[in-house]
Amino acid sequence: MRRLPSVLALVLGTALPFLPPLSATTIQHFSPAELISGADLIVEGECLDTKPVWIQGTLVTSATFQVSARLKGNPPSQISIVLPGGIDLNRTIPVQVTFAGIPMLAPEEEMLLFLVPYSPIAGSYTILGMAQGKYSITEDVLSGLLARSNSTGMSLATSGAGKAPGSIHEVTLEQLRRQIATLLAEEEPSAASLSN
């Protein structure tokens, strides 16, 4: 009878890493204007690499991001981006932790990100609005460069009492850049009037 807990622990330890992610997460909905005003940094660039990191017993993924364009803020040419969860294959029993709504950052992927500071690791950032704040940049033969945000599978809390399902939002990269520049230009006069 004493062997049952250890056998159960072995079975759970082996099975848990392969269970599908839970999908009951509700995330605050961010409009494009809220992403733009809420982000400390808005950058374009490429993910160079990712690695698992443990912070006080919690698994996160740290990605090195090469900045190619600064649309808001003035970050260095390389920044660290941290996201909850990840895969750690360097353990006796590999561990995978996933959360609904967390975007994937793949090496060599081009993207536009809305970022806020990640306080547990000094000098690092995380994505505002989870998947809503990551736009993958791809090339289309007809439209040119496209920016695509994919928040499908997420339940988004709206400003009213309701919830809305996540969706795919796709625009040309140039349209997104113009929208960001326009909204930032509108914010500047109000920020200047506050300082006077």
Order of alpha helices (4+ residues) and beta strands (2+ residues): alpha-beta-alpha-beta-beta-beta-beta-beta-beta-beta-beta-beta-beta-beta-beta-alpha
